[in-house]
Amino acid sequence: MKIDKEFKALIFSLADEEYSLLEKNILRDGCRDALVVWKEEDILIDGHNRYEICTKHKIEFKEKHISLPNRTAVLDWIDSNQLGRRNLSPDMMRLLRGRLYNRTKGTQGGDHKSKYQNDTLIDRSKRPFSRRLRAVRL
């Protein structure tokens, strides 16, 4: 299993107290939740803190492999998964939603080689955002 720095950086860090509590719980109960791995690339996408603690203390852990078509889909999955966390501040939630939105809207499309200056371009940002979020969660 590999660690991707970009994926790891997307996940909010635990406070020292939270990390210490997680470590104590894993030492006491073992790693109860499976680490999530991007199947096609064998890259960890959820459970970085648990992975670090388990490898440090040589504790066994389970892996759940999920299939995603590309890096953008992985980034969407990570942000959507983080939105489901209970300990997020309103600012953190806005940041995650903003990242999802920015990846969804992409760039304006259309025929950039048109002969006419006022030809209409397609604005992907007009696509309903809530529909995109539902698709990511599936």
Secondary structure by P-SEA (a helix, b strand, c coil): ccccaaaaaabbbbcaaaaaaaaaaaaaccccbbbbcccccccccccaaaaaaaaaacccbbbbbbbbccaaaaaaaaaaaaaacccccaaaaaaaaaaaaaaaacccccccccccccccccccccccaaaaaaaaac
